[in-house]
Amino acid sequence: MPQLNPAPWFLILVFSWLIFLALMPPKILTHQFPHEPSTLTAHKPKANSWTWAWQ
């Protein structure tokens, strides 16, 4: 049963991860967001109290 022999599959796993780790980080690090996040203002909007019509 060739599935029990780990020698070829382990090398395939190692080489595939090396290729994956060599190609993906530069692509991920050069990613640009379409909209830069804006800073939040310290001003909070004033909450109006609810005027109850039946009291």
N, CA, C and O atoms as a GROMACS GRO file, in nm:
protein
  220
    1MET      N    1   0.086  -0.119   0.000
    1MET     CA    2   0.000   0.000   0.000
    1MET      C    3   0.090   0.124   0.000
    1MET      O    4   0.157   0.152   0.099
    2PRO      N    5   0.091   0.199  -0.110
    2PRO     CA    6   0.183   0.312  -0.119
    2PRO      C    7   0.143   0.430  -0.029
    2PRO      O    8   0.226   0.517  -0.004
    3GLN      N    9   0.019   0.435   0.018
    3GLN     CA   10  -0.022   0.546   0.103
    3GLN      C   11   0.050   0.544   0.238
    3GLN      O   12   0.060   0.648   0.304
    4LEU      N   13   0.100   0.430   0.279
    4LEU     CA   14   0.165   0.419   0.409
    4LEU      C   15   0.312   0.458   0.403
    4LEU      O   16   0.376   0.471   0.508
    5ASN      N   17   0.366   0.476   0.285
    5ASN     CA   18   0.506   0.516   0.272
    5ASN      C   19   0.512   0.669   0.274
    5ASN      O   20   0.472   0.732   0.176
    6PRO      N   21   0.561   0.731   0.382
    6PRO     CA   22   0.557   0.877   0.393
    6PRO      C   23   0.667   0.948   0.316
    6PRO      O   24   0.665   1.071   0.306
    7ALA      N   25   0.763   0.876   0.262
    7ALA     CA   26   0.878   0.942   0.201
    7ALA      C   27   0.840   1.034   0.084
    7ALA      O   28   0.880   1.150   0.088
    8PRO      N   29   0.767   0.992  -0.017
    8PRO     CA   30   0.739   1.086  -0.127
    8PRO      C   31   0.640   1.194  -0.086
    8PRO      O   32   0.651   1.308  -0.132
    9TRP      N   33   0.545   1.160  -0.001
    9TRP     CA   34   0.441   1.258   0.035
    9TRP      C   35   0.496   1.366   0.127
    9TRP      O   36   0.454   1.482   0.120
   10PHE      N   37   0.589   1.329   0.211
   10PHE     CA   38   0.648   1.430   0.299
   10PHE      C   39   0.728   1.533   0.219
   10PHE      O   40   0.721   1.652   0.248
   11LEU      N   41   0.803   1.488   0.121
   11LEU     CA   42   0.878   1.583   0.036
   11LEU      C   43   0.784   1.671  -0.045
   11LEU      O   44   0.810   1.790  -0.063
   12ILE      N   45   0.674   1.614  -0.094
   12ILE     CA   46   0.576   1.694  -0.166
   12ILE      C   47   0.516   1.799  -0.073
   12ILE      O   48   0.497   1.914  -0.113
   13LEU      N   49   0.486   1.761   0.049
   13LEU     CA   50   0.432   1.855   0.147
   13LEU      C   51   0.531   1.966   0.177
   13LEU      O   52   0.493   2.083   0.179
   14VAL      N   53   0.656   1.932   0.199
   14VAL     CA   54   0.758   2.032   0.232
   14VAL      C   55   0.779   2.128   0.115
   14VAL      O   56   0.782   2.249   0.135
   15PHE      N   57   0.792   2.075  -0.005
   15PHE     CA   58   0.815   2.162  -0.121
   15PHE      C   59   0.694   2.248  -0.152
   15PHE      O   60   0.709   2.364  -0.192
   16SER      N   61   0.575   2.195  -0.134
   16SER     CA   62   0.456   2.277  -0.159
   16SER      C   63   0.447   2.391  -0.057
   16SER      O   64   0.410   2.502  -0.093
   17TRP      N   65   0.481   2.364   0.071
   17TRP     CA   66   0.480   2.472   0.171
   17TRP      C   67   0.590   2.574   0.146
   17TRP      O   68   0.570   2.694   0.168
   18LEU      N   69   0.705   2.528   0.100
   18LEU     CA   70   0.811   2.624   0.069
   18LEU      C   71   0.771   2.715  -0.046
   18LEU      O   72   0.797   2.835  -0.042
   19ILE      N   73   0.709   2.659  -0.148
   19ILE     CA   74   0.662   2.741  -0.259
   19ILE      C   75   0.553   2.836  -0.212
   19ILE      O   76   0.551   2.954  -0.247
   20PHE      N   77   0.462   2.783  -0.132
   20PHE     CA   78   0.353   2.866  -0.080
   20PHE      C   79   0.407   2.982   0.004
   20PHE      O   80   0.362   3.096  -0.010
   21LEU      N   81   0.503   2.953   0.092
   21LEU     CA   82   0.557   3.057   0.178
   21LEU      C   83   0.649   3.154   0.103
   21LEU      O   84   0.670   3.266   0.148
   22ALA      N   85   0.702   3.112  -0.010
   22ALA     CA   86   0.788   3.202  -0.088
   22ALA      C   87   0.706   3.295  -0.176
   22ALA      O   88   0.748   3.407  -0.203
   23LEU      N   89   0.589   3.251  -0.222
   23LEU     CA   90   0.511   3.331  -0.316
   23LEU      C   91   0.404   3.417  -0.250
   23LEU      O   92   0.377   3.528  -0.296
   24MET      N   93   0.343   3.369  -0.143
   24MET     CA   94   0.228   3.440  -0.088
   24MET      C   95   0.261   3.563  -0.003
   24MET      O   96   0.192   3.663  -0.019
   25PRO      N   97   0.360   3.564   0.085
   25PRO     CA   98   0.383   3.683   0.168
   25PRO      C   99   0.408   3.812   0.088
   25PRO      O  100   0.355   3.915   0.126
   26PRO      N  101   0.487   3.811  -0.020
   26PRO     CA  102   0.502   3.937  -0.094
   26PRO      C  103   0.370   3.986  -0.152
   26PRO      O  104   0.345   4.107  -0.156
   27LYS      N  105   0.286   3.895  -0.198
   27LYS     CA  106   0.157   3.936  -0.253
   27LYS      C  107   0.067   3.993  -0.143
   27LYS      O  108  -0.005   4.090  -0.166
   28ILE      N  109   0.072   3.932  -0.026
   28ILE     CA  110  -0.013   3.980   0.084
   28ILE      C  111   0.038   4.114   0.136
   28ILE      O  112  -0.041   4.202   0.168
   29LEU      N  113   0.170   4.130   0.146
   29LEU     CA  114   0.226   4.253   0.201
   29LEU      C  115   0.209   4.372   0.107
   29LEU      O  116   0.208   4.486   0.153
   30THR      N  117   0.194   4.349  -0.024
   30THR     CA  118   0.175   4.460  -0.116
   30THR      C  119   0.028   4.495  -0.134
   30THR      O  120  -0.005   4.583  -0.213
   31HIS      N  121  -0.060   4.428  -0.061
   31HIS     CA  122  -0.203   4.457  -0.072
   31HIS      C  123  -0.232   4.598  -0.021
   31HIS      O  124  -0.185   4.637   0.086
   32GLN      N  125  -0.310   4.671  -0.096
   32GLN     CA  126  -0.350   4.806  -0.057
   32GLN      C  127  -0.500   4.809  -0.031
   32GLN      O  128  -0.578   4.752  -0.108
   33PHE      N  129  -0.540   4.873   0.076
   33PHE     CA  130  -0.682   4.889   0.102
   33PHE      C  131  -0.738   4.998   0.014
   33PHE      O  132  -0.670   5.099  -0.007
   34PRO      N  133  -0.858   4.983  -0.040
   34PRO     CA  134  -0.914   5.086  -0.127
   34PRO      C  135  -0.945   5.217  -0.052
   34PRO      O  136  -0.936   5.325  -0.111
   35HIS      N  137  -0.980   5.207   0.074
   35HIS     CA  138  -1.011   5.326   0.154
   35HIS      C  139  -0.931   5.319   0.283
   35HIS      O  140  -0.945   5.224   0.361
   36GLU      N  141  -0.849   5.416   0.305
   36GLU     CA  142  -0.773   5.419   0.429
   36GLU      C  143  -0.868   5.450   0.544
   36GLU      O  144  -0.958   5.533   0.529
   37PRO      N  145  -0.852   5.386   0.658
   37PRO     CA  146  -0.940   5.414   0.771
   37PRO      C  147  -0.918   5.556   0.824
   37PRO      O  148  -0.805   5.602   0.838
   38SER      N  149  -1.026   5.622   0.851
   38SER     CA  150  -1.017   5.758   0.902
   38SER      C  151  -1.009   5.756   1.054
   38SER      O  152  -1.053   5.660   1.118
   39THR      N  153  -0.953   5.861   1.110
   39THR     CA  154  -0.943   5.868   1.255
   39THR      C  155  -1.079   5.904   1.314
   39THR      O  156  -1.156   5.980   1.255
   40LEU      N  157  -1.106   5.849   1.430
   40LEU     CA  158  -1.232   5.878   1.497
   40LEU      C  159  -1.220   6.012   1.568
   40LEU      O  160  -1.116   6.044   1.627
   41THR      N  161  -1.326   6.089   1.563
   41THR     CA  162  -1.325   6.218   1.632
   41THR      C  163  -1.362   6.197   1.779
   41THR      O  164  -1.432   6.102   1.813
   42ALA      N  165  -1.312   6.285   1.864
   42ALA     CA  166  -1.342   6.276   2.007
   42ALA      C  167  -1.480   6.335   2.037
   42ALA      O  168  -1.532   6.315   2.147
   43HIS      N  169  -1.539   6.407   1.941
   43HIS     CA  170  -1.669   6.469   1.962
   43HIS      C  171  -1.778   6.363   1.954
   43HIS      O  172  -1.789   6.293   1.854
   44LYS      N  173  -1.859   6.353   2.059
   44LYS     CA  174  -1.971   6.260   2.058
   44LYS      C  175  -2.098   6.340   2.033
   44LYS      O  176  -2.115   6.448   2.090
   45PRO      N  177  -2.186   6.290   1.951
   45PRO     CA  178  -2.310   6.362   1.927
   45PRO      C  179  -2.395   6.369   2.054
   45PRO      O  180  -2.400   6.274   2.133
   46LYS      N  181  -2.461   6.481   2.072
   46LYS     CA  182  -2.544   6.500   2.191
   46LYS      C  183  -2.670   6.416   2.177
   46LYS      O  184  -2.740   6.423   2.076
   47ALA      N  185  -2.698   6.336   2.279
   47ALA     CA  186  -2.817   6.253   2.277
   47ALA      C  187  -2.934   6.335   2.331
   47ALA      O  188  -2.928   6.386   2.443
   48ASN      N  189  -3.038   6.348   2.251
   48ASN     CA  190  -3.157   6.420   2.295
   48ASN      C  191  -3.242   6.330   2.381
   48ASN      O  192  -3.260   6.212   2.350
   49SER      N  193  -3.295   6.384   2.490
   49SER     CA  194  -3.382   6.303   2.575
   49SER      C  195  -3.517   6.287   2.506
   49SER      O  196  -3.562   6.373   2.430
   50TRP      N  197  -3.578   6.177   2.534
   50TRP     CA  198  -3.706   6.146   2.470
   50TRP      C  199  -3.816   6.216   2.548
   50TRP      O  200  -3.832   6.193   2.668
   51THR      N  201  -3.891   6.300   2.480
   51THR     CA  202  -4.003   6.368   2.547
   51THR      C  203  -4.126   6.279   2.533
   51THR      O  204  -4.174   6.253   2.423
   52TRP      N  205  -4.174   6.234   2.648
   52TRP     CA  206  -4.288   6.143   2.648
   52TRP      C  207  -4.415   6.223   2.629
   52TRP      O  208  -4.444   6.315   2.706
   53ALA      N  209  -4.490   6.190   2.529
   53ALA     CA  210  -4.611   6.268   2.495
   53ALA      C  211  -4.726   6.242   2.592
   53ALA      O  212  -4.814   6.327   2.603
   54TRP      N  213  -4.728   6.131   2.661
   54TRP     CA  214  -4.842   6.099   2.745
   54TRP      C  215  -4.821   6.135   2.892
   54TRP      O  216  -4.904   6.101   2.976
   55GLN      N  217  -4.712   6.204   2.924
   55GLN     CA  218  -4.695   6.245   3.063
   55GLN      C  219  -4.691   6.396   3.072
   55GLN      O  220  -4.677   6.450   3.181
   0.00000   0.00000   0.00000
